[in-house]
Amino acid sequence: MRTVAVKSAAQQARAMLFRTRDLLVGQRTQLVNALRGHLAEHGIVLGKGIGNVERLALSLEEDDLPDLVRHLGQLYLEQIARLGAEIEKLDERIVAAAKENGVARRLQTMPGIGPVCAMAITAFAPDMREFRRGRDFAAWLGLVPRQHSSGGKQKLGRTSKMGQRDIRRLLIVGAMSIVHWRGRDGGRPGSWLARMLARKPRMLVAIALANKMARMVWAMLVREEDYRDPTGAVC
């Protein structure tokens, strides 16, 4: 039976920092969506995302809105701004902690992994030597296909998602950024990314790339090496 390694006090502290930031980001998103929903009832329809907060603020200045809507809308905006300021402070602490942590610095040498993702790996992942190979770590994250095999016939389904959701989500976000920026012109000719983009949807390519990133994370930490891709085989 494989037991779960006990986390150190430092790991628990990093996990609390990450989860606190995640909670505040979720609360800010709830406030933005709530304000968008209320304004939509008055005929003001704006796009999703934190980038539209300024447009929401400007829309409250329209003359045909009731005074109560303006007052409550300003209350929403004040709470959104307060949460944004707290999130920026936590981001600064995460960046500072990532600079001090040797493992996090090594992880950030890989494209698609920033301070938040690196600190999440150091906070939530056990010692990589607990896994025999990179695929085991990818399976622990839930980045491998679900098995539907029987009678000697192998059938692979959707990604299992049965694993550590925080690291999995951040790796997929990082993979999506690589697919977006490096895959704008179809990817480097002859690279794995270019071949995948030529025949698969972008989201599926991002999940496959996140799986490869997880395996490379395992190799980097077990071998204590920085990221290397001299031939451009991935992207």
Contacts in CASP RR format, 6 or more apart in sequence:
PFRMAT RR
TARGET T0000
AUTHOR 0000-0000-0000
METHOD contacts of the structure
MODEL  1
MRTVAVKSAAQQARAMLFRTRDLLVGQRTQLVNALRGHLAEHGIVLGKGI
GNVERLALSLEEDDLPDLVRHLGQLYLEQIARLGAEIEKLDERIVAAAKE
NGVARRLQTMPGIGPVCAMAITAFAPDMREFRRGRDFAAWLGLVPRQHSS
GGKQKLGRTSKMGQRDIRRLLIVGAMSIVHWRGRDGGRPGSWLARMLARK
PRMLVAIALANKMARMVWAMLVREEDYRDPTGAVC
2 130 0 8 1.000
4 126 0 8 1.000
5 126 0 8 1.000
5 127 0 8 1.000
5 130 0 8 1.000
7 15 0 8 1.000
11 122 0 8 1.000
11 123 0 8 1.000
14 97 0 8 1.000
14 119 0 8 1.000
14 122 0 8 1.000
14 123 0 8 1.000
15 123 0 8 1.000
15 124 0 8 1.000
17 90 0 8 1.000
17 93 0 8 1.000
17 94 0 8 1.000
17 97 0 8 1.000
17 119 0 8 1.000
17 123 0 8 1.000
18 94 0 8 1.000
18 116 0 8 1.000
18 119 0 8 1.000
18 120 0 8 1.000
18 123 0 8 1.000
18 124 0 8 1.000
18 166 0 8 1.000
20 90 0 8 1.000
21 87 0 8 1.000
21 90 0 8 1.000
21 91 0 8 1.000
21 94 0 8 1.000
21 116 0 8 1.000
22 166 0 8 1.000
24 83 0 8 1.000
24 84 0 8 1.000
24 86 0 8 1.000
24 87 0 8 1.000
24 90 0 8 1.000
25 87 0 8 1.000
27 83 0 8 1.000
28 50 0 8 1.000
28 80 0 8 1.000
28 83 0 8 1.000
28 84 0 8 1.000
28 87 0 8 1.000
29 49 0 8 1.000
29 50 0 8 1.000
31 76 0 8 1.000
31 79 0 8 1.000
31 80 0 8 1.000
31 83 0 8 1.000
32 49 0 8 1.000
32 50 0 8 1.000
32 52 0 8 1.000
32 53 0 8 1.000
32 56 0 8 1.000
32 80 0 8 1.000
33 48 0 8 1.000
34 76 0 8 1.000
35 56 0 8 1.000
35 73 0 8 1.000
35 76 0 8 1.000
35 77 0 8 1.000
35 80 0 8 1.000
36 46 0 8 1.000
36 47 0 8 1.000
36 48 0 8 1.000
36 52 0 8 1.000
36 56 0 8 1.000
38 69 0 8 1.000
38 72 0 8 1.000
38 73 0 8 1.000
39 45 0 8 1.000
39 46 0 8 1.000
39 56 0 8 1.000
39 59 0 8 1.000
39 60 0 8 1.000
39 69 0 8 1.000
42 64 0 8 1.000
42 65 0 8 1.000
42 69 0 8 1.000
44 59 0 8 1.000
44 62 0 8 1.000
46 52 0 8 1.000
46 55 0 8 1.000
46 56 0 8 1.000
46 59 0 8 1.000
53 77 0 8 1.000
53 80 0 8 1.000
56 77 0 8 1.000
57 77 0 8 1.000
60 69 0 8 1.000
60 70 0 8 1.000
60 73 0 8 1.000
60 74 0 8 1.000
60 77 0 8 1.000
61 70 0 8 1.000
91 115 0 8 1.000
91 116 0 8 1.000
94 115 0 8 1.000
94 116 0 8 1.000
94 119 0 8 1.000
95 115 0 8 1.000
97 104 0 8 1.000
97 115 0 8 1.000
97 119 0 8 1.000
98 104 0 8 1.000
98 105 0 8 1.000
98 108 0 8 1.000
98 114 0 8 1.000
98 115 0 8 1.000
98 118 0 8 1.000
98 119 0 8 1.000
99 105 0 8 1.000
101 118 0 8 1.000
101 119 0 8 1.000
101 122 0 8 1.000
103 118 0 8 1.000
103 121 0 8 1.000
103 122 0 8 1.000
103 221 0 8 1.000
104 115 0 8 1.000
104 118 0 8 1.000
104 119 0 8 1.000
104 121 0 8 1.000
104 122 0 8 1.000
105 118 0 8 1.000
106 220 0 8 1.000
106 221 0 8 1.000
106 224 0 8 1.000
106 225 0 8 1.000
106 226 0 8 1.000
106 227 0 8 1.000
107 113 0 8 1.000
107 114 0 8 1.000
107 117 0 8 1.000
107 118 0 8 1.000
107 121 0 8 1.000
107 122 0 8 1.000
107 217 0 8 1.000
107 220 0 8 1.000
107 221 0 8 1.000
108 114 0 8 1.000
108 115 0 8 1.000
108 118 0 8 1.000
109 220 0 8 1.000
109 226 0 8 1.000
109 227 0 8 1.000
110 213 0 8 1.000
110 216 0 8 1.000
110 217 0 8 1.000
110 220 0 8 1.000
110 227 0 8 1.000
111 178 0 8 1.000
111 182 0 8 1.000
111 227 0 8 1.000
111 235 0 8 1.000
112 174 0 8 1.000
112 175 0 8 1.000
112 177 0 8 1.000
112 178 0 8 1.000
112 213 0 8 1.000
113 171 0 8 1.000
113 174 0 8 1.000
113 213 0 8 1.000
113 217 0 8 1.000
116 170 0 8 1.000
117 167 0 8 1.000
117 170 0 8 1.000
117 171 0 8 1.000
117 173 0 8 1.000
117 174 0 8 1.000
120 166 0 8 1.000
120 167 0 8 1.000
120 170 0 8 1.000
121 167 0 8 1.000
121 217 0 8 1.000
124 164 0 8 1.000
124 166 0 8 1.000
124 167 0 8 1.000
125 137 0 8 1.000
125 164 0 8 1.000
125 167 0 8 1.000
128 137 0 8 1.000
128 217 0 8 1.000
128 218 0 8 1.000
128 221 0 8 1.000
128 222 0 8 1.000
129 222 0 8 1.000
131 137 0 8 1.000
131 140 0 8 1.000
131 218 0 8 1.000
133 218 0 8 1.000
134 214 0 8 1.000
134 215 0 8 1.000
134 218 0 8 1.000
134 219 0 8 1.000
135 144 0 8 1.000
135 215 0 8 1.000
136 218 0 8 1.000
137 214 0 8 1.000
137 215 0 8 1.000
137 217 0 8 1.000
137 218 0 8 1.000
138 144 0 8 1.000
138 211 0 8 1.000
138 214 0 8 1.000
138 215 0 8 1.000
138 218 0 8 1.000
139 160 0 8 1.000
140 163 0 8 1.000
140 164 0 8 1.000
141 163 0 8 1.000
141 164 0 8 1.000
141 167 0 8 1.000
141 168 0 8 1.000
141 171 0 8 1.000
141 214 0 8 1.000
142 159 0 8 1.000
142 160 0 8 1.000
142 161 0 8 1.000
142 162 0 8 1.000
142 163 0 8 1.000
142 164 0 8 1.000
142 168 0 8 1.000
143 159 0 8 1.000
143 168 0 8 1.000
143 171 0 8 1.000
143 207 0 8 1.000
143 210 0 8 1.000
143 211 0 8 1.000
143 214 0 8 1.000
144 159 0 8 1.000
144 160 0 8 1.000
144 211 0 8 1.000
145 156 0 8 1.000
145 157 0 8 1.000
145 158 0 8 1.000
145 159 0 8 1.000
145 160 0 8 1.000
146 156 0 8 1.000
146 157 0 8 1.000
146 158 0 8 1.000
146 159 0 8 1.000
146 160 0 8 1.000
146 162 0 8 1.000
147 154 0 8 1.000
147 155 0 8 1.000
147 156 0 8 1.000
147 157 0 8 1.000
148 155 0 8 1.000
148 156 0 8 1.000
148 157 0 8 1.000
149 155 0 8 1.000
159 207 0 8 1.000
161 168 0 8 1.000
168 210 0 8 1.000
171 210 0 8 1.000
171 213 0 8 1.000
171 214 0 8 1.000
172 206 0 8 1.000
172 207 0 8 1.000
172 210 0 8 1.000
174 210 0 8 1.000
174 213 0 8 1.000
175 206 0 8 1.000
175 207 0 8 1.000
175 209 0 8 1.000
175 210 0 8 1.000
175 213 0 8 1.000
176 202 0 8 1.000
176 203 0 8 1.000
176 206 0 8 1.000
178 193 0 8 1.000
178 206 0 8 1.000
178 209 0 8 1.000
178 235 0 8 1.000
179 193 0 8 1.000
179 197 0 8 1.000
179 202 0 8 1.000
179 205 0 8 1.000
179 206 0 8 1.000
179 209 0 8 1.000
182 188 0 8 1.000
182 193 0 8 1.000
182 235 0 8 1.000
183 193 0 8 1.000
183 194 0 8 1.000
183 197 0 8 1.000
183 235 0 8 1.000
186 193 0 8 1.000
186 194 0 8 1.000
186 197 0 8 1.000
186 198 0 8 1.000
187 193 0 8 1.000
187 194 0 8 1.000
187 197 0 8 1.000
187 235 0 8 1.000
188 194 0 8 1.000
188 232 0 8 1.000
188 235 0 8 1.000
191 232 0 8 1.000
191 233 0 8 1.000
191 234 0 8 1.000
191 235 0 8 1.000
192 212 0 8 1.000
192 233 0 8 1.000
192 234 0 8 1.000
192 235 0 8 1.000
193 205 0 8 1.000
193 209 0 8 1.000
193 234 0 8 1.000
193 235 0 8 1.000
196 205 0 8 1.000
196 208 0 8 1.000
196 209 0 8 1.000
197 205 0 8 1.000
200 208 0 8 1.000
209 234 0 8 1.000
209 235 0 8 1.000
212 234 0 8 1.000
216 227 0 8 1.000
219 225 0 8 1.000
220 226 0 8 1.000
220 227 0 8 1.000
229 235 0 8 1.000
END
